[in-house]
């Protein structure tokens, strides 16, 4: 019996806090770019977060099906590292408010990929409308600014925005790979660990290869590293899945889409980033399209499960026979009361089977 309840004042307050944290991380990366390159900071935070997640797994005594998942884990890890390589490079050219919006186009790309790969994830009319709105908004955001600003500075911003969009595509591809591989039946902490370790290695190598592996120790830099490593990459996912254990995921999912709005507001407030009319006009249909893709469905009203914040949603259509075909033989390491979730897509009716597990940092 599902004992999760509707949102109360505590849940609403905590969700607003989480969206604030998630929206602030791109701003913090941009604010400390003079002290440390974004890709180097992301590499360091991934390494620290991987250590913390590994300690949690050790304390829980989790049994990990490494032999059955390492190939998919390698692909997912490389995609995750590529995503943040694009984000780090993009932040060198564009605003943090732009980056958070373009990165959060991930559900659009995931929905398209899952529509192609899985018959049960076919897109409905509402979702196709959302995709049309989102890409129309992207066209407005790009083309409107290219004619308004001009010059090298405008070209750099467009390049940074494009890298952010590619980062969203990489995030969406990560969703598709997890959903269609043996990682769908593995503990979510294992997938998270694959991603963090791969991001640490890939971005650390990229930092040294491009001459960006330097930092100027300042109180602001140490505060940013602490914020990203402990608060964003570790503590926030623990709080997120505590909420998923107690409250309805569909209600929590709606609040998660406030993250890009917080990112835009914080970038303008803390970094004095300009809010161009073309960007704002384009961002509105993009955000609306993301919500429609994540909420809409072809056959019946769907639950918004915040795919963009949780890469490990459960597919309730997976029956026992389907699960046996995907899970390696032998004891299932995920029969404990811990969070068991499988990565979901935008077209499914997603809900949790048991209590929650961590998500990768965004």
N, C-alpha and C positions, 0 to 999 in steps of 0.2 A: 504494500500500500504506500502511495506517495504521500509523505508527510510534509513536503515543502509547502510553504505558505506564501501568500501575497506579500508585496513589499510593505514594510512599515517605515516609520521615521528613521530608525537605525539603518535599515538597508538603503534607503534613499541617500542618506548622508554619506555612507561608506562608498556607494557607487559614484557619487559626485566627487569624492576624494580620489578614487581610483582613476576616473576619467581625467581629473586634474593632473595626477601623476603621469599618466600615459601621454597626455598632451604636452606636458612640460619637458619631456626627455629630449625632443628635437631642439627645443629652445635652449636647453642646457648644453647640448653638443655645440650648437652655433655660438653660444655666449663664451665658451672656453676654447674656441678654435684658434685663438692667438697663443694660448698656452700649450695646447696639445691638438694634434690633427684629429679630426673626428674618427677616421678609421682606426687610428692607434688607440683612442679612448674606447671605442667599441670593442677592439681586440682585448684590452685589459679587463673591461667589465665582463666580457664573455668568459674569460679565464677564471675570474673570481666567482662568477655565478655558477660555472661548471663545478668548481670545488664545493660550493655550498650545496648544490643539488646532489652531488655525489655523497656528501655527508648525510643528507636526509635519506637517501636511498640505503646507505649503510645502516643507519639507525633503524629504519623500517625493516631491514633484512630482506629487501626485494630480490627475487630471483629473476635474472634477466636473460631472455632468449637471444643471446648475441649471435650464435651460429646461424639462426634463421633470419636475422634482421640486419646483418651488418652491410649487405649490399644496398638495400633500400636506405639504411641509415647513412651510408656514405653519400648517396645522391641527395638526400634531404639536407644533410649537413653542408654540402657544397652549394646547394641552392640558397640556404640560409646565409652562408657566408657571402655569397654573391649579392644577395639582397642588401646586406649592410655595407658591403663595399660600394655599391651604387648609392646608398643613402649617404655614406660618409663623403664620397666624392661630390655628390650633388649638393651637399650643404656648403661646400666651398664656393659655390656659384649662386645658389638661390637662397631665398628666405626660409626660415624654419616653418613659418605658417604655410608656405607653399608645399614644403616637403611633407608635412603631416597629412595634407589633403590628397596629394598624388600617391603617397604610399598606401593610403587607406582605400585605394581603388582595388585592392587585392581580391575582395569578394567577387568583383566583376569578372576578373580573369579566372578565378577558381570555378565560378559557375559555368563559364564557357568551356573550360577544360573538362569538368565533370559531365556536362551535357554530351560531350563527344565520347567520353570514355565509359560512362555507366548508364544503362537504360533507365535505372530507377532515379536518375538525377536529371531527367529531361526538363528543360525550361518551359514554363507556362507563359501565357500572354502577359501577365503582370510583370514577370521577370524580363521578358524581351522589351517591354516598355521601359523598365528601369535601365537596361543596358543601353537603349537608344538615348535616353535622357543623359546618362553618364557620359557617353562618348560625345554627345552634342555639347555638353558642358565643358568637356576637355577641349573641344575645338574652339569654343568661345574663349576659354582661358588662354590658349596658346595663340590663336590667330589675332585676337583682339589686342593682346599686348605687343605682338610683333610689329603692328602698324602704329601703335601709340607711342612707344618709347623710342625705338631706334637706337643705333649706336652699339658700341662694344658691350656696354653694361647690360643693355636689354638682351643682347645675344647670349651673354653669360648666364643670365637668369633663365632664359629659355632652355639652355643646355642643362642647367641644374634641375629644372622642372622635368625635363625629359628623363634624366637619370632617376629622379624620384618615381616617375611613372614606370620605368623599367624595374625599379625595386618592388613596386606593387605587383608587377607581373611575375617576378621571381617568388614573391610571397604566395601568390595564387598558385604557381606551379608546385610549390612545396605542399600546399593543401591537396592538390591532385595526387601527388606521389604518395603521400601518407595514406590517403583514402583508398588508393588502389593497390597497396602493397601489404606485406605482412606486418608492417608497423601499425596497421589499423587494429590489430588484435594484441599488440604489445602494450606494456605499461607506458603511459604517457611520459613518465619521467625518463624513460629510456630514449624516446624520440627527442625530448628536450635536451638530454645530455649529448646526443649525437650532434645536434645543431650548435650547441654552445661550444663544444670542443672543436668542431670544424671551423666555426667562425673565429675562434681564438687563433688557430693555426693559420688559416687563410689570410686573415686580416693582419696578423703579426708579420707574416712574410711580405704582404703587400706594403705594409708600412716601411719596412727596411728597404724593399726593392725600389720604392718611390722616394726615399729620403724623407719620410714623414714620421720616423720613429724617434721623435724628440719631444720633450715637454719642458715647460718652465714651471717648476713647483711654486704654486701660490695657494693661499687659503681657498680661493675660488675653485681652483683645479681639484684640490683634494676633496672639497665638498661635492663637486660634480661627480668624481669617481665613486665616492661613497653613495651618492644618490643613485647612480646608474647600477652599480654592482649589487647593492644590498636592497635598496628600496624598490627600484624598477624591476630588476631581473630576478629578484628572489622574494622579497616580502609582499609585493603587490600580487603575485600569483597565488601565494598562500591565502591572502585575504579574499581574492577572487573566488577561489574554490571553497573556502569556508562559506561564502555567501551562496554558492551553488548548492551546497549541502542543505541549507536552511530555507532558501527562497526559490520561487519558480523561475526557471532559467529564461522563460519567454519574457518576463517582466524585466529581469536584469539585462537581457540583450538589448532592449530598446535604449536603456541608459548608456550603453557602451558606445553608441553612435554619436554621443556628445564629445568624444575625444577630439575629432578634428576641429570642432568649434572651439574647444579650449585651446588647442594648438594655435589657431588663428588669433584668438584674443590675447594669449600670452605673448606671442611673437610681436604683436603690435604694441603691447604694454611694456614688456621688459626689454625688448630689443629695438623699440621704435621703428619697427618694420613698416614700410608704407603698404597700405591696402589699396591696390589699384582697382578701379571700377571693373575692368575686364576680368580680373581674377575673381572678384566677388560675384559678378554675374555668372561666371562659369562654374564657380564652386557650388552654387545652390543646386542646379540640376545634377551635378556629380554626386553630392551627398544624398539627394532625394533618390537618385538611381540606385545607389548602394543600399539604401534601406529597402527599396522595392525588390531588389534582387535577393536580399537576405530574408525578407519576410514573405514574399509572394510564392505561389506554388501552382502547379498545373491542375490539380484535382480538387483541392480544398484549401481553406485558410491554413496558413503555416505558422509555426511558432518561430519567432525571431530569437535565435540562440546565440547571437553575437559571435558568428564565425570569425569575425575579424579580430576578436580578442582571444578566442579559444580555438586552437588548432586541433583539438582532440574531442570533438563532439561525437555523441553516440548516435549511431544509425539504428533506430528501433526496428527497422525491417529485417535486420540481420537475424535470421532464425538459427536454431541450433545446428541444423545441417549445414547452412552456409558458414557458420562459425567454425565447424569442424574442418571444412575445406581450407580455411585460411590460417588456422592455428596449428603450429607444429605438434606432432604427436608427443605424448608425455604429459606430465602435470601442467596445468595452466597456471602460470605464475601470477595471474591477476584475479584470483578468486577471493581475495581478502576484502575487508570493508573499505579499503582505500578507494580513492577515485578510480573508476574505470571509465575511460571515455575514448572514443574513436574519432578521428578527424572527420568532420562532416563538410558538406558543401552547401551552396546557397539554395538548392532546389528541394532539399529533403525536409521531412517533418522531424526535427531533431529534439531529443530530450535525454536527460540523464537516466541511467539505470541505477547507479549508486553514487556515492559521494565523490567529490572532485579531486582533480590532479592538476599539476601546474601547466601553464602555457608559456610559450616563448615570449621574450620581452619585445614589446613594441611601444 
